[in-house]
Amino acid sequence: MGDCQMQSKKEIIRRPRLRMVTGLGNATLSDLQNPRSRRFDPTFPKKVQLSSRAVGHFLHEIEAWLESRQAGPQPTGRAEQ
């Protein structure tokens, strides 16, 4: 495994970079992680607790989730038109 791949597996990104990498806003990111939201996605990577008030996500897990989204159409809960 190359240094770049090893770095990606260890790298933790915080919310501003998560928004940049995914192209999603704060509300959508929060909804994807909230089991009570209709937009909840159980496949979205879990947060990593960094301190009592700081969380992040592993970059390689976010990249894998994004790649899985490209695999095919995702159900939206809306009727097809």
HELIX and SHEET records of a PDB file:
HELIX    1   1 ASP A    3  LYS A   10  1                                   8    
HELIX    2   2 ARG A   15  THR A   22  1                                   8    
HELIX    3   3 ASN A   26  GLN A   33  1                                   8    
HELIX    4   4 LEU A   59  GLN A   70  1                                  12    
SHEET    1   A 3 ILE A  12  ILE A  13  0                                        
SHEET    2   A 3 VAL A  55  PHE A  58 -1                                        
SHEET    3   A 3 VAL A  48  GLN A  49 -1                                        
END                                                                             
